Amino acid sequence: MARGGPKLYQERRRELGQSFQDGGEHYDRVRPGYPAESANWLIPAKAADAADVGAGTGKFTALLVASGLRTVAVDPSPDMLDQLRRALPGVSAVEGSAEHTGLDSTAFDLVTVAQAWHWCDPQQASAEIARILRPHGVLGLIWNQLDTSVPWVHRLSRIMHAGDVHKPHFKPAVGPEFTALESRLSRWEDPVTPEDIKELTKSRSYYLAATEATRAKVMGNLDWYLHEHLGHPRGAGLRLPYLTQTWRAIKA
């Protein structure tokens, strides 16, 4: 069970559903993609079939498709899946969760969960993903996070309430169905404008769940920080540093 017990786990799942249920178009427009090396590192030799679970609008799914894999996308949000279908019309997109994918047993060489494992029950999800993986298949867990080793980004993350910044000792929990857990770190930069950063902030669960007064405070702080403190003109181009942390484990 996710840390904090069943009650906290259910509360977080409800928060996820409420925050992202109707924001597929906005989410797809403002959230960053992922570096191709993340997917390349995960894909086993001679792999043919992949499932991207918690696929959202298909940000990581697109990398699997570009690698030539037959790919199925799974997500609990119909709105997110509608956006994914528009972006990737050749992908089979089905409603489901990491704990209950509804997919066939031993059908996939790779199952990925990008930016969503922290919403899952790791034990139930591990058992379900092991069920749909072929022998020696790979589970891939991926997170984008702001590179807070850069001082100005560290302060930005606090203003944005970017709660998905991992501690240095972070290691995802996976079930006993998997072994040989290892990780790879990719550093990259996303070209954005100050307005893009504000829209990115609006796509985060903290902002979506906040009162109008809190939202106004966050936007006011961002205005001051980006334009007055950092001196970026409106519409100016800047590069936002990211880390992509990719974990893989083998079906035991």
N, C-alpha and C positions, 0 to 999 in steps of 0.2 A: 504494500500500500504506500502511496505517496506520503512523504514526510508530513507529520501533523495529524495523521489518522484519517478515518473515513469521512468524518464530518467536514474537515477542511478540504479534503479532496473533492467532495461533492460541491462545496461552495465555490471552489475554483473552477470547476467545470461549468457551473451555472453562470459565473462571471464571464467565462470565455464565450458561451453561447449568446449571452446578452450583448456583449461588446462587439462581436464580429458577425452576427447573424445577417445584418443587412448592409454591410459595408464593403462588398466585394469589389465594386468598381474603384472606390476610393483607395482601398487597400492595395489593389493591383497597381494603381497609378503611382503611389508614393513610396511603397516599400522597396528596398533594394533587392537585386537579384543575388546570385551566388557565383563565386569564381568557378570556372570550368574544372580547375584542378581538384576541387573537392569531389565532384562526381567521378572524375577519372580515377582518383585514388580508391574509390569505393568499389568500382565495377569489377567483378571477378573475371578472370580470363574465360573466354567462350560463353559469357553470359548472354542470354537471349531475352529473358523476361524480367520485368521489374514492376514493383508496386510502390507508389509514393503515397504514404499514409499521412493524413493530416495535411493534404496537399495544398489546401487553401486555393489560391487563384492560379497555381501552377508554376510558381517561380522556380522551384527546384525540378519539378516535373519536366520542364522544358529542356534542362540539361540532359536528362535521361533519354528523352526523345531524340535530341541532337546526337547522342552517342549511338543511335541505331537500335535501342532496346524497345521491344514491344512493352508498352507501359500502361498500367492501370492506375488511375488516381482515385483516392478514397478521402472523403472529408464529411464531417457531420453537417456542414452548412450548405443548403441548396443554393444560397446566393453566391457563395464562393465558387461552387462547382459550375454555376451558370457562367461566371466570368472565365473560368478555366476552359470550358467548352468553346467559348468564343475565341480564346487565344490559341487553343490547341485542339482543333476540331477532330483530329484523328485519334485522340486519346479517349479510351473508355473511362468515364467518370461516374463513380457510384457513391451513394451516401453510405456512410459507415464510420466506425471509429477504430482506433488501434486495438481496442479490446474486443471488438466485434466487427471484423472487416466484411464478412459475408462472402469472402473469396474462396476459391477452391483450395484444397489441401495440396501441398507439395507442387505448387504451380509456378514458383518464382525463384530466380537465382539471387535476387537482390530486393530487399525491402528497405526503403528510406523513410525517415521521419525528420523533416526539416522544420525547425523552429516550433516544435509542437510536443516533444517528449515530456516536457515539464507539465503538460496538461494531462498526461496519461497516468494510469496506474501501471507502474513499471512491471509488476509481476504478471498481471493479467495480460498486458500488452505483449510482453515477452513470450508468454505461452501461445498467444494467438499468432504472433508473427512467426514463431518457430513452426507452427502448424502449416502455414502457407508457404514456407520456404522449402526448397529441395535440400537433400543432404549436403552439408558443407556450404550452404547458402550464407549470404552476408546480410547482417543488419547494419544499416548506416544511420547514425544520429548526427544531425547538423544544426549548428547555431551560428547565426550572424550576431555580432554585438559590436557596439561602438568601441573603438580602440582607445580606452581610457588611460593608456600609458602616455598619450599626447595630452598635455595639460589643458589646452582649451577645450578638447573633447570631453575630458573628465568633468569639467564644470558644466558643459552643455548637457551631459547625460544626467546630471543632478537636476538641472532645470526642467528637462524633459520628463523626469521620473522614469528613466529607462532602466527598469528593474531587472532586465535580462543580462546584466553584465556579471559574468561568472568570476568567482574567486580563483586565485592561482591553483588551488588544490582541487578544483572541481573535477568530479568524475561521475558520469551518469550511472544510475542504478539500472542493471539489467538482470533478468532472471537466470536461473541455473541452466536454462536451455542453451546459453551462449557462453563462449570461451574466447580467449585471446583478444580481449578488449585493448585497443590501441588508438592513438589519436594523431591528428595532423593539424597544424595551424597555418592558415593562409592570411597574409596581410595584403590589403588592397584598398583602393580609394574609390568612392562613388562621386561622380561629378554632380553637384547640386547647386541650388541657389538658396538664399535665406528663406525665401517663400516655400521652397521644397522642404526645408527642415521644419517649418511650422506645420505644414501639411502632414509630414511624417509623425510629428508629435500628436496630431489629432487622430492618428490611426492606432494609437497605443491604448491598452485597456484602462490605464490610470485616467487618461483624459476622457475616454468614452464613458466611464462610470462616474465622473466628477460632476459636481454642481456647476451651474453657470458661473457663479462667483469664482470658483476654483479655476475653471477654464480661462476666464478672463485674466486671472492673476498669472497663470502659466504663460499665456500669450503676451502679456505685458512684460514679463521677465525675459522672454525670448526676444522681443523687440529691442529692449534695452541692451541685452547681451550681444546680439548679432550686429546691430546697427550702431549703437553708441559706444559700447565697450570695445568690440572687435573692429568696428569701423567699416563693415561691409555695406556698400550701397545696395539699395533694393534692386533685385534682378542680377546682382553680381554673381559670377561663377566662382565656386570654391570647391575644394575636394575634401570630402568627409571620410576620415580614416575608419576602416572597419577591420575586425578580425573575424574570420570564419573558422570555427572549431569543428572539426569533423572527427567523429568516432566510428570505428567499425568493430564488429564482433562476428565470430563464426558460429554457425549452428553446431552445437556439440554433437 
